[in-house]
Amino acid sequence: MRRDVVTEVLVQFDDGVENFATRFEAERFLDACDEEPRAAWLEDAQGRVRARYRITRTPEGRIALIDEDDAG
């Protein structure tokens, strides 16, 4: 596996940052979590931000991380 394409999703809370392998994993965690996230972004193995996510709720009440570049 190429290390330059390895990424992780980071979610910032008031008391720290959690990391996840995928956006789906982060969304499932946030659905079960009582804390409100402050920010979320995708970072590569070198620490460069590849995407920033807008944190929203779907009409069903689930958390969704929307890529700000795709939000239109």
C-alpha positions in Angstrom: 0.0 0.0 0.0 1.3 3.5 -0.9 1.7 5.6 2.3 1.0 8.8 0.4 -2.6 7.9 -0.1 -3.4 6.6 3.4 -6.0 8.8 4.9 -8.0 9.1 8.2 -11.0 11.1 9.2 -10.5 13.3 12.3 -13.3 14.6 14.4 -12.7 17.4 16.9 -14.6 17.6 20.2 -14.2 20.1 23.0 -11.9 17.7 24.9 -9.8 16.3 22.1 -9.7 14.6 18.6 -10.9 11.1 17.6 -9.6 9.5 14.4 -11.4 7.0 12.2 -10.5 4.9 9.1 -13.5 6.0 7.1 -16.2 8.7 7.0 -18.8 6.0 7.4 -17.1 4.8 10.7 -17.0 8.4 11.9 -20.7 8.9 11.2 -21.7 5.7 13.0 -19.6 6.8 16.0 -21.1 10.2 16.0 -24.7 8.8 15.9 -24.0 6.8 19.1 -22.0 9.6 20.8 -23.5 12.1 23.3 -20.9 14.8 22.5 -21.4 17.4 19.8 -18.4 17.5 17.3 -16.9 20.9 16.6 -15.2 20.0 13.3 -14.3 17.1 11.0 -11.7 16.7 8.2 -9.8 14.1 6.1 -6.1 14.0 6.6 -3.4 12.1 4.7 -0.4 10.2 6.3 1.7 13.4 6.2 -0.9 15.4 8.1 -2.1 17.4 5.1 -5.8 18.2 5.1 -7.4 16.7 2.0 -11.1 17.6 2.7 -13.1 19.4 5.3 -16.5 18.1 6.3 -19.7 20.0 7.2 -21.4 18.2 10.1 -25.2 18.0 9.5 -28.2 15.9 10.5 -30.3 14.0 8.0 -34.1 14.2 8.1 -34.0 10.9 9.8 -31.8 12.4 12.6 -28.5 10.7 11.7 -25.2 12.6 11.6 -23.8 13.1 8.1 -20.3 14.4 7.2 -20.6 16.3 3.9 -17.5 17.2 1.9 -17.6 21.0 1.7 -16.2 20.8 -1.9 -19.2 18.6 -2.9 -21.8 20.6 -1.0 -22.4 23.0 -3.8 
